[in-house]
Amino acid sequence: MSLKVTILGCHSATPRTSAHPTSQLLEIQNRFFLIDCGEGTQVQLRKYKIKFSKIKHIFISHLHGDHIFGLIGLISTFRLLNRNAKLHVYGPKGIKEFIVTQLRLSHSFAGYPIEFHELISKESELIYEDEKVTVHTIPLSHRIYTNGFLFREKIGERKLNISAIKKHSEIEICDYQNLKNGNDYQLENGEIIPNENLTSNPLKPLSYAFCSDTSYKEDIVPIIKNVDLLYHETTFLNDKKDLAKTTKHSTALQAAKIAKLANVDKLIIGHYSSRYKDIEAFKTEAQEVFHNTELAIEGKTFEL
């Protein structure tokens, strides 16, 4: 079990030489998921030595420019790198038109298959699943339709207790997978050996919740309850809570309240407004409510 988040961009609105808009790369169970794709994302991917070919799934929270304007450039670069693998793009309804129109008007083409998964539901829904990972949406409250994303590992196989297994000569290597799957073992004399006598519990599945632009929204708490790692936007400090309400963003204090209510293990905050020159103030404010808070900083990784 492993989970790693790399911050590619963590500021709001316009990109600057030292401040890039939202984008993250999540590595979970050897899958590489790009989350949001603000302007300059592909440059950040190169800067932090992330191989483009590993990205097969991109999740876009909403269609504001600081979360999507880097996507068309990345898609075009994939073609220049002779990509053949299918790309899956998950985002609000309209994202396909947004990309296809730019390709058409610029007389460009991808040259590889792109499958768009357009989202419209205002309820949490499963949008991705394979044998090891699931992804659900987290409905948020912003000025336009917006989702966060909840990434969870599935419960893994049970761990073999080899010393206990070797006490029973009838158990062969070909039986190991059944034991990993949680099955009991029946000896030739009919005796049943409980699985828990031959194996131990699998490692705890890890989870990551990404909450993009949103006003304070307590009804997301049941969705993200007990996650290991939560990213929650904090565009403003509490001195601008009225502006946060008007623009449907959150303060550091509000993000910390969500983290505390959801009983998460660790909180990452980001999406800082450029009006603040000292982002340490965000951490100070959040830690008044939720101590285990860290700042999103470009190039920083959070690994479990």
C-alpha positions as CSV (number, residue, x, y, z in Angstrom):
1,M,0.0,0.0,0.0
2,S,1.4,3.4,-1.0
3,L,0.2,6.9,-1.7
4,K,2.1,9.9,-2.8
5,V,0.9,13.4,-3.8
6,T,3.2,15.8,-5.6
7,I,2.1,19.5,-5.6
8,L,2.6,21.0,-9.1
9,G,0.7,24.2,-8.5
10,C,-1.1,25.6,-5.5
11,H,-2.0,29.2,-6.1
12,S,-5.2,30.8,-7.3
13,A,-6.0,32.8,-10.4
14,T,-3.2,34.0,-12.5
15,P,0.2,32.2,-12.9
16,R,3.4,33.9,-11.9
17,T,7.1,33.1,-12.1
18,S,7.0,31.5,-8.7
19,A,3.3,30.7,-8.3
20,H,1.5,28.2,-10.5
21,P,-2.2,27.5,-10.5
22,T,-3.7,24.2,-9.2
23,S,-2.4,20.9,-10.3
24,Q,-1.3,17.7,-8.5
25,L,-0.1,14.3,-9.3
26,L,-1.3,11.4,-7.2
27,E,0.6,8.1,-7.2
28,I,-1.5,5.3,-5.7
29,Q,-1.0,1.6,-6.3
30,N,1.3,2.3,-9.2
31,R,-1.3,4.4,-10.9
32,F,-0.6,8.0,-11.8
33,F,-3.6,10.4,-11.7
34,L,-3.3,14.0,-12.7
35,I,-5.7,16.2,-10.7
36,D,-6.5,19.6,-12.3
37,C,-4.4,21.1,-15.0
38,G,-3.8,24.8,-14.6
39,E,-1.7,26.8,-17.0
40,G,1.9,25.6,-17.0
41,T,1.2,22.1,-15.7
42,Q,3.3,20.4,-18.3
43,V,6.3,22.6,-17.5
44,Q,5.9,21.6,-13.8
45,L,5.7,17.9,-14.7
46,R,9.1,18.3,-16.5
47,K,10.5,20.3,-13.6
48,Y,9.7,17.6,-11.1
49,K,10.8,14.8,-13.5
50,I,7.4,13.1,-13.9
51,K,7.1,11.0,-17.0
52,F,4.2,12.1,-19.2
53,S,3.7,8.5,-20.4
54,K,2.6,7.4,-16.9
55,I,-0.5,9.7,-17.0
56,K,-3.5,7.8,-18.3
57,H,-6.2,9.5,-16.2
58,I,-6.8,13.2,-15.7
59,F,-9.4,14.5,-13.2
60,I,-10.7,18.1,-13.7
61,S,-12.6,19.6,-10.8
62,H,-14.3,22.5,-12.7
63,L,-13.9,24.6,-15.8
64,H,-12.3,27.7,-14.4
65,G,-9.1,28.6,-16.2
66,D,-6.8,28.2,-13.3
67,H,-7.8,24.6,-13.2
68,I,-8.0,23.6,-16.9
69,F,-6.1,26.1,-19.1
70,G,-3.0,23.8,-19.1
71,L,-5.0,20.8,-20.4
72,I,-5.0,21.5,-24.2
73,G,-1.3,22.1,-24.1
74,L,-0.6,18.9,-22.3
75,I,-2.9,17.0,-24.7
76,S,-1.0,18.5,-27.7
77,T,2.4,17.6,-26.2
78,F,1.3,14.0,-25.7
79,R,0.8,13.9,-29.5
80,L,4.3,15.4,-30.1
81,L,5.7,12.7,-27.9
82,N,4.1,10.0,-30.1
83,R,1.6,8.9,-27.5
84,N,-0.5,5.8,-28.4
85,A,-2.2,4.9,-25.1
86,K,-5.7,6.0,-24.5
87,L,-6.2,9.1,-22.3
88,H,-9.2,9.3,-19.9
89,V,-10.4,12.7,-18.9
90,Y,-13.0,13.2,-16.2
91,G,-14.6,16.5,-15.7
92,P,-17.8,18.6,-15.9
93,K,-20.1,18.4,-18.9
94,G,-18.7,20.6,-21.5
95,I,-15.1,19.5,-21.1
96,K,-15.2,17.5,-24.3
97,E,-16.4,20.5,-26.3
98,F,-13.8,22.7,-24.6
99,I,-11.0,20.5,-25.8
100,V,-12.3,19.3,-29.1
101,T,-13.1,22.9,-30.2
102,Q,-9.6,24.1,-29.5
103,L,-8.2,21.1,-31.5
104,R,-10.5,21.8,-34.4
105,L,-9.9,25.6,-34.6
106,S,-6.2,25.2,-34.4
107,H,-6.3,22.4,-37.1
108,S,-4.7,20.0,-34.6
109,F,-5.5,16.5,-33.6
110,A,-4.6,14.2,-30.7
111,G,-3.4,11.2,-32.7
112,Y,-4.3,8.9,-29.9
113,P,-7.7,8.0,-28.3
114,I,-9.2,10.3,-25.7
115,E,-12.2,9.2,-23.7
116,F,-14.1,12.0,-22.0
117,H,-16.2,11.1,-18.9
118,E,-18.5,14.1,-18.4
119,L,-20.0,14.6,-15.0
120,I,-23.4,16.1,-14.1
121,S,-24.5,14.6,-10.9
122,K,-24.8,16.7,-7.7
123,E,-24.5,13.6,-5.6
124,S,-21.3,11.7,-4.9
125,E,-20.8,8.9,-7.5
126,L,-18.2,6.3,-8.5
127,I,-16.4,7.4,-11.6
128,Y,-13.4,5.1,-11.7
129,E,-12.7,1.6,-10.5
130,D,-10.2,-1.1,-11.2
131,E,-8.9,-4.1,-9.2
132,K,-7.1,-1.9,-6.7
133,V,-8.4,1.7,-6.6
134,T,-11.8,3.5,-6.6
135,V,-12.5,7.2,-7.3
136,H,-15.7,8.9,-6.2
137,T,-16.7,12.5,-6.7
138,I,-17.1,15.0,-3.8
139,P,-19.8,17.5,-4.8
140,L,-18.6,21.0,-3.9
141,S,-20.2,24.5,-3.8
142,H,-18.5,27.0,-6.1
143,R,-19.7,29.5,-8.7
144,I,-19.9,26.9,-11.3
145,Y,-20.4,23.1,-11.2
146,T,-17.5,21.7,-9.3
147,N,-16.4,18.3,-7.9
148,G,-13.6,17.2,-5.6
149,F,-12.3,13.6,-5.9
150,L,-11.9,10.8,-3.3
151,F,-9.3,8.2,-4.1
152,R,-9.3,5.0,-2.1
153,E,-7.2,1.8,-2.2
154,K,-9.3,-1.3,-2.1
155,I,-8.6,-3.8,0.8
156,G,-5.6,-5.9,-0.2
157,E,-5.0,-9.6,0.1
158,R,-4.4,-11.2,3.5
159,K,-0.8,-11.7,4.4
160,L,0.5,-15.3,4.6
161,N,1.8,-16.6,8.0
162,I,4.5,-18.9,6.5
163,S,5.6,-20.3,9.8
164,A,2.0,-21.3,10.6
165,I,1.4,-22.7,7.1
166,K,4.5,-24.9,7.3
167,K,3.1,-26.8,10.3
168,H,0.7,-28.4,7.8
169,S,2.4,-30.3,5.1
170,E,-0.8,-30.7,3.1
171,I,-0.8,-27.0,2.3
172,E,1.1,-26.4,-1.0
173,I,2.1,-23.2,-2.8
174,C,-0.8,-23.6,-5.2
175,D,-3.1,-23.1,-2.1
176,Y,-1.6,-19.8,-1.2
177,Q,-3.8,-17.6,-3.3
178,N,-7.0,-19.1,-1.7
179,L,-5.5,-18.3,1.7
180,K,-4.7,-14.7,0.6
181,N,-8.3,-14.4,-0.6
182,G,-9.5,-15.2,2.9
183,N,-10.6,-18.8,2.6
184,D,-10.2,-21.4,5.3
185,Y,-8.2,-24.6,4.6
186,Q,-9.7,-28.1,4.8
187,L,-7.3,-30.9,5.7
188,E,-7.7,-34.4,4.2
189,N,-9.2,-35.6,7.5
190,G,-12.0,-33.0,7.2
191,E,-10.6,-30.6,9.8
192,I,-11.1,-26.9,9.0
193,I,-8.2,-24.6,9.7
194,P,-9.6,-21.0,10.1
195,N,-8.0,-18.6,7.7
196,E,-7.0,-16.3,10.6
197,N,-4.7,-19.1,11.9
198,L,-2.8,-19.1,8.6
199,T,-2.8,-15.4,7.6
200,S,-2.8,-11.9,9.1
201,N,-4.9,-8.9,8.2
202,P,-3.9,-6.9,5.1
203,L,-2.5,-3.4,5.5
204,K,-5.0,-0.6,6.0
205,P,-6.1,0.8,2.7
206,L,-5.0,4.4,2.1
207,S,-7.2,7.3,1.0
208,Y,-6.8,10.8,-0.4
209,A,-9.5,13.5,-0.7
210,F,-9.0,16.5,-3.0
211,C,-11.4,19.3,-2.4
212,S,-11.0,22.0,-5.0
213,D,-12.6,25.5,-5.0
214,T,-15.6,25.5,-2.7
215,S,-17.4,27.5,0.0
216,Y,-17.6,26.0,3.5
217,K,-19.7,22.9,3.0
218,E,-20.2,20.6,6.0
219,D,-22.2,18.0,4.1
220,I,-19.0,16.7,2.4
221,V,-17.9,15.5,5.9
222,P,-19.6,12.0,5.6
223,I,-18.0,11.5,2.2
224,I,-14.4,12.2,3.4
225,K,-14.8,10.8,6.9
226,N,-11.5,9.3,8.3
227,V,-9.4,9.8,5.1
228,D,-5.7,9.7,5.6
229,L,-4.9,12.8,3.6
230,L,-7.2,15.7,2.8
231,Y,-6.4,18.6,0.5
232,H,-8.8,21.5,1.0
233,E,-8.6,24.9,-0.8
234,T,-7.9,28.0,1.4
235,T,-8.0,31.0,-0.9
236,F,-8.4,33.5,2.0
237,L,-7.6,34.0,5.7
238,N,-10.4,34.6,8.1
239,D,-10.0,38.3,7.8
240,K,-11.6,38.0,4.3
241,K,-14.3,35.5,5.3
242,D,-17.0,37.8,3.8
243,L,-15.1,37.8,0.5
244,A,-14.7,34.0,0.7
245,K,-18.5,33.7,1.0
246,T,-19.2,36.0,-1.9
247,T,-16.7,34.3,-4.2
248,K,-17.6,30.8,-2.9
249,H,-14.2,30.0,-1.6
250,S,-12.9,28.9,1.8
251,T,-10.7,30.3,4.5
252,A,-7.9,28.4,6.3
253,L,-10.0,28.3,9.4
254,Q,-13.0,26.8,7.6
255,A,-10.8,24.1,5.9
256,A,-9.5,23.2,9.4
257,K,-13.0,22.9,10.7
258,I,-13.9,20.4,7.9
259,A,-10.7,18.4,8.6
260,K,-11.6,18.2,12.3
261,L,-15.2,17.3,11.7
262,A,-14.2,14.6,9.2
263,N,-11.5,13.2,11.6
264,V,-8.9,13.1,8.9
265,D,-5.3,12.2,9.7
266,K,-3.6,15.1,7.9
267,L,-4.8,18.3,6.1
268,I,-3.0,20.0,3.2
269,I,-4.1,23.6,2.4
270,G,-3.5,25.6,-0.8
271,H,-5.0,27.8,-3.6
272,Y,-3.7,30.9,-1.9
273,S,-4.8,34.3,-3.1
274,S,-2.0,36.4,-4.4
275,R,-3.0,39.2,-1.9
276,Y,-1.1,37.3,0.8
277,K,2.6,37.5,0.7
278,D,3.2,35.2,3.7
279,I,1.5,31.8,3.2
280,E,2.7,30.7,6.7
281,A,-0.2,32.7,8.0
282,F,-2.5,30.1,6.4
283,K,-0.9,27.3,8.4
284,T,-1.0,29.3,11.6
285,E,-4.7,30.0,11.2
286,A,-5.6,26.4,10.3
287,Q,-3.6,25.0,13.2
288,E,-5.7,26.9,15.7
289,V,-8.4,24.3,14.9
290,F,-6.6,21.3,13.3
291,H,-2.9,20.9,14.3
292,N,-1.8,18.4,11.7
293,T,-1.9,20.9,8.9
294,E,0.7,21.4,6.2
295,L,1.0,23.9,3.4
296,A,0.9,22.9,-0.2
297,I,4.2,24.1,-1.7
298,E,5.2,23.6,-5.4
299,G,7.4,20.5,-5.7
300,K,6.5,19.3,-2.2
301,T,5.5,15.6,-1.9
302,F,3.2,14.0,0.7
303,E,3.8,10.3,1.0
304,L,2.0,7.6,3.1
